Amino acid sequence: MIVIKQVEVKGKRVLGIELRNLGKAPLIIVKGDKGYIMCGYLNIDVAEKLGDAAVVVSGVSSVEELLEKPVKAVTSKAREYGVREGMKGLEALEKLVS
Protein backbone atom coordinates (compact mmCIF):
# COMPACT_ATOMS: atom_id res chain seq x y z
CA MET A 1 0.00 0.00 0.00
CA ILE A 2 1.23 3.50 -0.85
CA VAL A 3 0.25 6.39 1.41
CA ILE A 4 0.84 9.93 0.16
CA LYS A 5 0.95 12.76 2.68
CA GLN A 6 1.37 16.50 2.28
CA VAL A 7 3.68 18.23 4.73
CA GLU A 8 3.62 21.99 5.16
CA VAL A 9 7.04 23.58 5.57
CA LYS A 10 7.83 27.29 5.36
CA GLY A 11 4.37 27.96 3.89
CA LYS A 12 4.86 25.38 1.13
CA ARG A 13 3.45 21.90 0.73
CA VAL A 14 5.87 19.08 0.03
CA LEU A 15 5.21 15.44 -0.71
CA GLY A 16 5.72 12.57 1.74
CA ILE A 17 5.40 8.95 0.67
CA GLU A 18 5.06 5.81 2.78
CA LEU A 19 5.42 2.53 0.90
CA ARG A 20 4.03 0.01 3.36
CA ASN A 21 4.22 -3.77 3.11
CA LEU A 22 7.46 -3.55 1.13
CA GLY A 23 9.23 -5.96 3.42
CA LYS A 24 9.74 -5.95 7.16
CA ALA A 25 9.61 -2.16 7.33
CA PRO A 26 8.07 0.63 5.24
CA LEU A 27 10.03 2.82 2.84
CA ILE A 28 9.56 6.48 3.77
CA ILE A 29 10.64 9.58 1.83
CA VAL A 30 9.81 13.28 1.92
CA LYS A 31 10.81 15.42 -1.07
CA GLY A 32 11.73 19.09 -0.69
CA ASP A 33 12.66 21.57 -3.45
CA LYS A 34 16.40 21.07 -3.03
CA GLY A 35 16.59 17.48 -1.85
CA TYR A 36 14.93 14.75 0.18
CA ILE A 37 14.82 12.97 3.50
CA MET A 38 14.72 9.19 3.37
CA CYS A 39 14.52 6.28 5.75
CA GLY A 40 17.37 3.85 6.21
CA TYR A 41 16.06 1.59 3.42
CA LEU A 42 17.65 3.87 0.82
CA ASN A 43 21.38 4.19 0.20
CA ILE A 44 23.18 7.39 1.24
CA ASP A 45 26.35 6.38 -0.66
CA VAL A 46 24.46 6.18 -3.95
CA ALA A 47 22.79 9.53 -3.23
CA GLU A 48 26.26 11.01 -2.61
CA LYS A 49 27.61 9.62 -5.90
CA LEU A 50 24.63 11.11 -7.74
CA GLY A 51 25.22 14.51 -6.15
CA ASP A 52 21.82 14.56 -4.44
CA ALA A 53 21.02 16.59 -1.34
CA ALA A 54 19.88 13.60 0.70
CA VAL A 55 19.32 12.99 4.39
CA VAL A 56 18.82 9.71 6.29
CA VAL A 57 16.60 9.34 9.34
CA SER A 58 16.48 5.70 10.41
CA GLY A 59 14.17 3.60 12.56
CA VAL A 60 10.96 5.22 11.34
CA SER A 61 7.61 3.83 10.20
CA SER A 62 5.81 7.02 9.12
CA VAL A 63 6.38 10.46 7.63
CA GLU A 64 5.59 11.95 11.04
CA GLU A 65 8.34 9.90 12.71
CA LEU A 66 10.76 10.81 9.92
CA LEU A 67 10.24 14.48 10.77
CA GLU A 68 10.59 13.98 14.54
CA LYS A 69 13.65 11.73 14.80
CA PRO A 70 17.28 12.85 14.48
CA VAL A 71 19.22 12.89 11.23
CA LYS A 72 21.76 10.05 11.06
CA ALA A 73 23.57 10.83 7.78
CA VAL A 74 23.76 13.55 5.13
CA THR A 75 25.34 13.93 1.73
CA SER A 76 27.84 16.69 1.06
CA LYS A 77 25.22 18.54 -1.01
CA ALA A 78 22.75 18.49 1.92
CA ARG A 79 25.56 19.71 4.17
CA GLU A 80 25.98 22.72 1.83
CA TYR A 81 22.36 23.64 2.62
CA GLY A 82 23.09 23.53 6.35
CA VAL A 83 21.79 20.07 7.20
CA ARG A 84 23.71 18.36 9.99
CA GLU A 85 23.58 15.03 11.80
CA GLY A 86 21.59 15.22 15.02
CA MET A 87 19.06 17.85 13.93
CA LYS A 88 15.44 16.71 13.69
CA GLY A 89 14.10 15.62 10.32
CA LEU A 90 11.79 18.65 10.19
CA GLU A 91 14.73 21.01 10.71
CA ALA A 92 16.56 19.28 7.87
CA LEU A 93 13.49 19.50 5.63
CA GLU A 94 13.25 23.23 6.30
CA LYS A 95 16.77 23.58 4.90
CA LEU A 96 15.76 21.62 1.78
CA VAL A 97 12.74 23.81 0.98
CA SER A 98 13.23 27.14 -0.81
N, CA, C and O atoms as CSV, one atom per row, in Angstrom:
chain,resi,resn,atom,element,x,y,z
A,1,MET,N,N,0.837,-1.171,0.000
A,1,MET,CA,C,0.000,0.000,0.000
A,1,MET,C,C,0.890,1.246,0.000
A,1,MET,O,O,1.893,1.301,0.712
A,2,ILE,N,N,0.521,2.228,-0.791
A,2,ILE,CA,C,1.232,3.501,-0.850
A,2,ILE,C,C,0.358,4.569,-0.203
A,2,ILE,O,O,-0.810,4.732,-0.556
A,3,VAL,N,N,0.942,5.293,0.748
A,3,VAL,CA,C,0.250,6.393,1.413
A,3,VAL,C,C,0.983,7.680,1.056
A,3,VAL,O,O,2.192,7.788,1.258
A,4,ILE,N,N,0.255,8.646,0.530
A,4,ILE,CA,C,0.835,9.935,0.161
A,4,ILE,C,C,0.336,10.977,1.152
A,4,ILE,O,O,-0.862,11.094,1.409
A,5,LYS,N,N,1.281,11.729,1.698
A,5,LYS,CA,C,0.946,12.763,2.683
A,5,LYS,C,C,1.551,14.087,2.249
A,5,LYS,O,O,2.645,14.132,1.686
A,6,GLN,N,N,0.826,15.164,2.519
A,6,GLN,CA,C,1.369,16.495,2.284
A,6,GLN,C,C,1.878,17.043,3.606
A,6,GLN,O,O,1.219,16.931,4.639
A,7,VAL,N,N,3.054,17.633,3.555
A,7,VAL,CA,C,3.678,18.227,4.730
A,7,VAL,C,C,3.862,19.705,4.438
A,7,VAL,O,O,4.383,20.070,3.385
A,8,GLU,N,N,3.442,20.552,5.356
A,8,GLU,CA,C,3.617,21.986,5.164
A,8,GLU,C,C,4.897,22.441,5.856
A,8,GLU,O,O,5.096,22.211,7.049
A,9,VAL,N,N,5.756,23.091,5.080
A,9,VAL,CA,C,7.038,23.585,5.573
A,9,VAL,C,C,7.278,24.960,4.968
A,9,VAL,O,O,7.229,25.129,3.750
A,10,LYS,N,N,7.535,25.935,5.821
A,10,LYS,CA,C,7.831,27.289,5.361
A,10,LYS,C,C,6.749,27.804,4.405
A,10,LYS,O,O,7.053,28.478,3.421
A,11,GLY,N,N,5.489,27.483,4.702
A,11,GLY,CA,C,4.373,27.957,3.892
A,11,GLY,C,C,4.196,27.219,2.579
A,11,GLY,O,O,3.355,27.605,1.767
A,12,LYS,N,N,4.966,26.171,2.351
A,12,LYS,CA,C,4.857,25.377,1.127
A,12,LYS,C,C,4.437,23.963,1.484
A,12,LYS,O,O,4.687,23.487,2.591
A,13,ARG,N,N,3.803,23.304,0.542
A,13,ARG,CA,C,3.448,21.901,0.729
A,13,ARG,C,C,4.434,21.032,-0.041
A,13,ARG,O,O,4.707,21.259,-1.220
A,14,VAL,N,N,4.961,20.029,0.660
A,14,VAL,CA,C,5.875,19.078,0.034
A,14,VAL,C,C,5.270,17.685,0.173
A,14,VAL,O,O,4.370,17.460,0.983
A,15,LEU,N,N,5.773,16.771,-0.621
A,15,LEU,CA,C,5.210,15.435,-0.706
A,15,LEU,C,C,5.946,14.437,0.174
A,15,LEU,O,O,7.174,14.359,0.142
A,16,GLY,N,N,5.196,13.675,0.956
A,16,GLY,CA,C,5.720,12.574,1.736
A,16,GLY,C,C,5.094,11.285,1.251
A,16,GLY,O,O,3.895,11.237,0.973
A,17,ILE,N,N,5.894,10.243,1.147
A,17,ILE,CA,C,5.397,8.954,0.670
A,17,ILE,C,C,5.789,7.856,1.649
A,17,ILE,O,O,6.934,7.787,2.095
A,18,GLU,N,N,4.831,7.002,1.976
A,18,GLU,CA,C,5.063,5.811,2.778
A,18,GLU,C,C,4.706,4.617,1.901
A,18,GLU,O,O,3.560,4.484,1.472
A,19,LEU,N,N,5.662,3.763,1.636
A,19,LEU,CA,C,5.415,2.529,0.896
A,19,LEU,C,C,5.401,1.404,1.924
A,19,LEU,O,O,6.445,0.899,2.337
A,20,ARG,N,N,4.199,1.030,2.320
A,20,ARG,CA,C,4.029,0.012,3.356
A,20,ARG,C,C,4.014,-1.375,2.732
A,20,ARG,O,O,3.801,-1.525,1.529
A,21,ASN,N,N,4.239,-2.373,3.553
A,21,ASN,CA,C,4.224,-3.774,3.113
A,21,ASN,C,C,5.283,-4.062,2.066
A,21,ASN,O,O,5.116,-4.978,1.261
A,22,LEU,N,N,6.362,-3.306,2.057
A,22,LEU,CA,C,7.456,-3.552,1.126
A,22,LEU,C,C,8.232,-4.794,1.557
A,22,LEU,O,O,8.567,-5.658,0.747
A,23,GLY,N,N,8.496,-4.850,2.815
A,23,GLY,CA,C,9.225,-5.963,3.417
A,23,GLY,C,C,8.911,-5.946,4.899
A,23,GLY,O,O,7.746,-5.928,5.295
A,24,LYS,N,N,9.948,-5.954,5.714
A,24,LYS,CA,C,9.740,-5.951,7.162
A,24,LYS,C,C,9.556,-4.547,7.733
A,24,LYS,O,O,9.208,-4.384,8.902
A,25,ALA,N,N,9.790,-3.552,6.909
A,25,ALA,CA,C,9.607,-2.159,7.331
A,25,ALA,C,C,9.147,-1.346,6.122
A,25,ALA,O,O,9.376,-1.747,4.981
A,26,PRO,N,N,8.500,-0.206,6.367
A,26,PRO,CA,C,8.071,0.626,5.245
A,26,PRO,C,C,9.223,1.467,4.690
A,26,PRO,O,O,10.201,1.735,5.387
A,27,LEU,N,N,9.094,1.869,3.454
A,27,LEU,CA,C,10.028,2.816,2.842
A,27,LEU,C,C,9.380,4.195,2.946
A,27,LEU,O,O,8.247,4.390,2.506
A,28,ILE,N,N,10.103,5.145,3.528
A,28,ILE,CA,C,9.565,6.481,3.774
A,28,ILE,C,C,10.472,7.505,3.113
A,28,ILE,O,O,11.696,7.413,3.209
A,29,ILE,N,N,9.862,8.495,2.432
A,29,ILE,CA,C,10.644,9.579,1.828
A,29,ILE,C,C,9.802,10.844,1.795
A,29,ILE,O,O,8.595,10.795,1.558
A,30,VAL,N,N,10.451,11.978,2.036
A,30,VAL,CA,C,9.811,13.283,1.920
A,30,VAL,C,C,10.680,14.125,1.000
A,30,VAL,O,O,11.881,14.265,1.231
A,31,LYS,N,N,10.083,14.679,-0.032
A,31,LYS,CA,C,10.809,15.422,-1.071
A,31,LYS,C,C,10.617,16.917,-0.892
A,31,LYS,O,O,9.492,17.415,-0.914
A,32,GLY,N,N,11.731,17.635,-0.712
A,32,GLY,CA,C,11.726,19.090,-0.689
A,32,GLY,C,C,12.175,19.628,-2.042
A,32,GLY,O,O,12.460,18.847,-2.949
A,33,ASP,N,N,12.242,20.943,-2.190
A,33,ASP,CA,C,12.664,21.568,-3.455
A,33,ASP,C,C,14.111,21.234,-3.808
A,33,ASP,O,O,14.439,20.997,-4.971
A,34,LYS,N,N,14.967,21.220,-2.795
A,34,LYS,CA,C,16.404,21.065,-3.032
A,34,LYS,C,C,16.912,19.648,-2.815
A,34,LYS,O,O,18.013,19.313,-3.251
A,35,GLY,N,N,16.133,18.821,-2.156
A,35,GLY,CA,C,16.587,17.475,-1.846
A,35,GLY,C,C,15.506,16.696,-1.122
A,35,GLY,O,O,14.329,17.052,-1.174
A,36,TYR,N,N,15.911,15.632,-0.448
A,36,TYR,CA,C,14.930,14.754,0.185
A,36,TYR,C,C,15.475,14.131,1.463
A,36,TYR,O,O,16.682,14.037,1.688
A,37,ILE,N,N,14.516,13.711,2.287
A,37,ILE,CA,C,14.818,12.971,3.504
A,37,ILE,C,C,14.283,11.561,3.298
A,37,ILE,O,O,13.146,11.379,2.863
A,38,MET,N,N,15.102,10.572,3.612
A,38,MET,CA,C,14.722,9.191,3.371
A,38,MET,C,C,14.968,8.346,4.606
A,38,MET,O,O,15.755,8.706,5.482
A,39,CYS,N,N,14.281,7.220,4.658
A,39,CYS,CA,C,14.516,6.281,5.747
A,39,CYS,C,C,15.778,5.477,5.443
A,39,CYS,O,O,16.389,5.644,4.388
A,40,GLY,N,N,16.154,4.627,6.351
A,40,GLY,CA,C,17.368,3.849,6.211
A,40,GLY,C,C,17.340,2.790,5.114
A,40,GLY,O,O,18.373,2.197,4.802
A,41,TYR,N,N,16.168,2.546,4.525
A,41,TYR,CA,C,16.064,1.589,3.419
A,41,TYR,C,C,16.884,2.034,2.210
A,41,TYR,O,O,17.413,1.202,1.473
A,42,LEU,N,N,16.987,3.340,2.009
A,42,LEU,CA,C,17.652,3.869,0.823
A,42,LEU,C,C,19.126,4.129,1.115
A,42,LEU,O,O,19.520,4.259,2.274
A,43,ASN,N,N,19.926,4.203,0.078
A,43,ASN,CA,C,21.377,4.192,0.204
A,43,ASN,C,C,21.986,5.592,0.107
A,43,ASN,O,O,21.921,6.230,-0.944
A,44,ILE,N,N,22.569,6.060,1.195
A,44,ILE,CA,C,23.183,7.389,1.241
A,44,ILE,C,C,24.418,7.458,0.344
A,44,ILE,O,O,24.703,8.515,-0.219
A,45,ASP,N,N,25.151,6.366,0.198
A,45,ASP,CA,C,26.347,6.380,-0.655
A,45,ASP,C,C,25.985,6.582,-2.124
A,45,ASP,O,O,26.685,7.295,-2.844
A,46,VAL,N,N,24.913,5.968,-2.565
A,46,VAL,CA,C,24.456,6.177,-3.948
A,46,VAL,C,C,23.992,7.618,-4.130
A,46,VAL,O,O,24.308,8.249,-5.139
A,47,ALA,N,N,23.246,8.141,-3.164
A,47,ALA,CA,C,22.793,9.535,-3.235
A,47,ALA,C,C,23.987,10.484,-3.317
A,47,ALA,O,O,23.949,11.472,-4.052
A,48,GLU,N,N,25.040,10.188,-2.568
A,48,GLU,CA,C,26.263,11.008,-2.608
A,48,GLU,C,C,26.886,10.954,-4.000
A,48,GLU,O,O,27.246,11.991,-4.556
A,49,LYS,N,N,27.015,9.768,-4.562
A,49,LYS,CA,C,27.608,9.621,-5.901
A,49,LYS,C,C,26.807,10.362,-6.965
A,49,LYS,O,O,27.372,10.876,-7.931
A,50,LEU,N,N,25.489,10.415,-6.783
A,50,LEU,CA,C,24.626,11.113,-7.743
A,50,LEU,C,C,24.620,12.630,-7.544
A,50,LEU,O,O,24.106,13.368,-8.383
A,51,GLY,N,N,25.192,13.087,-6.434
A,51,GLY,CA,C,25.223,14.515,-6.150
A,51,GLY,C,C,23.926,15.046,-5.565
A,51,GLY,O,O,23.677,16.251,-5.600
A,52,ASP,N,N,23.095,14.156,-5.028
A,52,ASP,CA,C,21.816,14.562,-4.437
A,52,ASP,C,C,22.012,15.192,-3.058
A,52,ASP,O,O,22.958,14.869,-2.340
A,53,ALA,N,N,21.106,16.089,-2.709
A,53,ALA,CA,C,21.016,16.588,-1.344
A,53,ALA,C,C,20.082,15.634,-0.617
A,53,ALA,O,O,18.861,15.787,-0.669
A,54,ALA,N,N,20.659,14.651,0.061
A,54,ALA,CA,C,19.880,13.597,0.698
A,54,ALA,C,C,20.224,13.496,2.175
A,54,ALA,O,O,21.345,13.772,2.600
A,55,VAL,N,N,19.214,13.088,2.945
A,55,VAL,CA,C,19.322,12.993,4.394
A,55,VAL,C,C,18.724,11.662,4.820
A,55,VAL,O,O,17.687,11.259,4.293
A,56,VAL,N,N,19.355,10.971,5.762
A,56,VAL,CA,C,18.824,9.714,6.291
A,56,VAL,C,C,18.369,9.910,7.730
A,56,VAL,O,O,19.096,10.438,8.571
A,57,VAL,N,N,17.140,9.466,7.985
A,57,VAL,CA,C,16.604,9.340,9.337
A,57,VAL,C,C,16.170,7.882,9.444
A,57,VAL,O,O,15.301,7.438,8.693
A,58,SER,N,N,16.760,7.145,10.359
A,58,SER,CA,C,16.480,5.702,10.412
A,58,SER,C,C,15.563,5.340,11.570
A,58,SER,O,O,15.345,6.128,12.491
A,59,GLY,N,N,15.028,4.111,11.494
A,59,GLY,CA,C,14.167,3.605,12.559
A,59,GLY,C,C,12.802,4.253,12.589
A,59,GLY,O,O,12.244,4.485,13.662
A,60,VAL,N,N,12.254,4.549,11.410
A,60,VAL,CA,C,10.959,5.223,11.336
A,60,VAL,C,C,9.947,4.365,10.582
A,60,VAL,O,O,10.312,3.537,9.748
A,61,SER,N,N,8.666,4.580,10.893
A,61,SER,CA,C,7.613,3.831,10.204
A,61,SER,C,C,6.535,4.744,9.627
A,61,SER,O,O,5.506,4.270,9.145
A,62,SER,N,N,6.777,6.074,9.678
A,62,SER,CA,C,5.811,7.019,9.120
A,62,SER,C,C,6.524,8.328,8.772
A,62,SER,O,O,7.637,8.591,9.228
A,63,VAL,N,N,5.856,9.132,7.958
A,63,VAL,CA,C,6.378,10.460,7.627
A,63,VAL,C,C,6.525,11.288,8.903
A,63,VAL,O,O,7.506,12.012,9.068
A,64,GLU,N,N,5.550,11.179,9.802
A,64,GLU,CA,C,5.593,11.948,11.045
A,64,GLU,C,C,6.827,11.604,11.867
A,64,GLU,O,O,7.487,12.495,12.401
A,65,GLU,N,N,7.143,10.306,11.973
A,65,GLU,CA,C,8.339,9.898,12.712
A,65,GLU,C,C,9.602,10.373,12.013
A,65,GLU,O,O,10.565,10.767,12.672
A,66,LEU,N,N,9.609,10.341,10.688
A,66,LEU,CA,C,10.762,10.812,9.917
A,66,LEU,C,C,11.084,12.262,10.257
A,66,LEU,O,O,12.252,12.647,10.321
A,67,LEU,N,N,10.046,13.063,10.474
A,67,LEU,CA,C,10.236,14.484,10.770
A,67,LEU,C,C,10.610,14.742,12.225
A,67,LEU,O,O,11.165,15.794,12.540
A,68,GLU,N,N,10.318,13.800,13.112
A,68,GLU,CA,C,10.588,13.975,14.541
A,68,GLU,C,C,11.944,13.438,14.989
A,68,GLU,O,O,12.550,13.981,15.912
A,69,LYS,N,N,12.416,12.393,14.353
A,69,LYS,CA,C,13.650,11.734,14.803
A,69,LYS,C,C,14.896,12.449,14.273
A,69,LYS,O,O,14.813,13.229,13.324
A,70,PRO,N,N,16.045,12.180,14.888
A,70,PRO,CA,C,17.275,12.854,14.476
A,70,PRO,C,C,17.870,12.324,13.173
A,70,PRO,O,O,17.743,11.147,12.836
A,71,VAL,N,N,18.508,13.216,12.471
A,71,VAL,CA,C,19.218,12.892,11.233
A,71,VAL,C,C,20.434,12.046,11.581
A,71,VAL,O,O,21.184,12.370,12.502
A,72,LYS,N,N,20.625,10.958,10.836
A,72,LYS,CA,C,21.755,10.050,11.061
A,72,LYS,C,C,22.884,10.277,10.064
A,72,LYS,O,O,24.054,10.117,10.411
A,73,ALA,N,N,22.547,10.651,8.816
A,73,ALA,CA,C,23.575,10.827,7.781
A,73,ALA,C,C,23.097,11.862,6.764
A,73,ALA,O,O,21.898,12.026,6.536
A,74,VAL,N,N,24.064,12.555,6.159
A,74,VAL,CA,C,23.755,13.555,5.132
A,74,VAL,C,C,24.795,13.466,4.020
A,74,VAL,O,O,25.938,13.070,4.250
A,75,THR,N,N,24.386,13.834,2.831
A,75,THR,CA,C,25.339,13.929,1.731
A,75,THR,C,C,26.036,15.283,1.800
A,75,THR,O,O,25.594,16.181,2.516
A,76,SER,N,N,27.113,15.422,1.060
A,76,SER,CA,C,27.840,16.688,1.061
A,76,SER,C,C,26.972,17.821,0.506
A,76,SER,O,O,27.093,18.963,0.947
A,77,LYS,N,N,26.098,17.513,-0.457
A,77,LYS,CA,C,25.215,18.541,-1.014
A,77,LYS,C,C,24.221,19.016,0.047
A,77,LYS,O,O,23.964,20.215,0.147
A,78,ALA,N,N,23.662,18.111,0.830
A,78,ALA,CA,C,22.749,18.494,1.916
A,78,ALA,C,C,23.492,19.316,2.960
A,78,ALA,O,O,22.940,20.259,3.527
A,79,ARG,N,N,24.742,18.956,3.209
A,79,ARG,CA,C,25.560,19.711,4.166
A,79,ARG,C,C,25.739,21.161,3.694
A,79,ARG,O,O,25.757,22.081,4.512
A,80,GLU,N,N,25.870,21.365,2.378
A,80,GLU,CA,C,25.982,22.722,1.828
A,80,GLU,C,C,24.750,23.565,2.146
A,80,GLU,O,O,24.848,24.786,2.268
A,81,TYR,N,N,23.608,22.931,2.280
A,81,TYR,CA,C,22.363,23.640,2.618
A,81,TYR,C,C,22.189,23.830,4.120
A,81,TYR,O,O,21.204,24.422,4.562
A,82,GLY,N,N,23.135,23.334,4.902
A,82,GLY,CA,C,23.088,23.528,6.350
A,82,GLY,C,C,22.537,22.364,7.141
A,82,GLY,O,O,22.332,22.485,8.348
A,83,VAL,N,N,22.295,21.247,6.495
A,83,VAL,CA,C,21.788,20.072,7.199
A,83,VAL,C,C,22.942,19.390,7.928
A,83,VAL,O,O,24.030,19.223,7.376
A,84,ARG,N,N,22.691,18.999,9.172
A,84,ARG,CA,C,23.710,18.358,9.993
A,84,ARG,C,C,23.129,17.144,10.711
A,84,ARG,O,O,21.933,17.100,10.998
A,85,GLU,N,N,23.974,16.167,10.997
A,85,GLU,CA,C,23.579,15.030,11.801
A,85,GLU,C,C,23.112,15.527,13.162
A,85,GLU,O,O,23.671,16.474,13.716
A,86,GLY,N,N,22.083,14.879,13.693
A,86,GLY,CA,C,21.585,15.222,15.017
A,86,GLY,C,C,20.387,16.154,15.015
A,86,GLY,O,O,19.588,16.128,15.951
A,87,MET,N,N,20.243,16.986,13.971
A,87,MET,CA,C,19.061,17.845,13.934
A,87,MET,C,C,17.837,16.984,13.617
A,87,MET,O,O,17.970,15.905,13.040
A,88,LYS,N,N,16.659,17.452,13.988
A,88,LYS,CA,C,15.441,16.706,13.687
A,88,LYS,C,C,15.177,16.726,12.186
A,88,LYS,O,O,15.618,17.625,11.470
A,89,GLY,N,N,14.451,15.718,11.732
A,89,GLY,CA,C,14.102,15.624,10.320
A,89,GLY,C,C,13.397,16.869,9.811
A,89,GLY,O,O,13.663,17.315,8.695
A,90,LEU,N,N,12.501,17.436,10.610
A,90,LEU,CA,C,11.787,18.646,10.192
A,90,LEU,C,C,12.746,19.810,9.988
A,90,LEU,O,O,12.597,20.573,9.034
A,91,GLU,N,N,13.726,19.955,10.871
A,91,GLU,CA,C,14.727,21.011,10.706
A,91,GLU,C,C,15.505,20.818,9.407
A,91,GLU,O,O,15.785,21.779,8.691
A,92,ALA,N,N,15.845,19.580,9.115
A,92,ALA,CA,C,16.559,19.279,7.867
A,92,ALA,C,C,15.681,19.605,6.662
A,92,ALA,O,O,16.146,20.193,5.686
A,93,LEU,N,N,14.412,19.221,6.739
A,93,LEU,CA,C,13.495,19.501,5.632
A,93,LEU,C,C,13.361,21.001,5.387
A,93,LEU,O,O,13.292,21.442,4.240
A,94,GLU,N,N,13.325,21.776,6.452
A,94,GLU,CA,C,13.251,23.233,6.305
A,94,GLU,C,C,14.438,23.776,5.496
A,94,GLU,O,O,14.295,24.747,4.753
A,95,LYS,N,N,15.587,23.155,5.644
A,95,LYS,CA,C,16.767,23.580,4.896
A,95,LYS,C,C,16.706,23.145,3.431
A,95,LYS,O,O,17.406,23.700,2.584
A,96,LEU,N,N,15.867,22.152,3.138
A,96,LEU,CA,C,15.756,21.623,1.783
A,96,LEU,C,C,14.560,22.183,1.013
A,96,LEU,O,O,14.270,21.753,-0.103
A,97,VAL,N,N,13.876,23.142,1.624
A,97,VAL,CA,C,12.743,23.811,0.980
A,97,VAL,C,C,13.105,25.261,0.760
A,97,VAL,O,O,13.571,25.941,1.675
A,98,SER,N,N,12.890,25.737,-0.464
A,98,SER,CA,C,13.226,27.142,-0.805
A,98,SER,C,C,12.292,28.107,-0.131
A,98,SER,O,O,12.426,29.319,-0.303
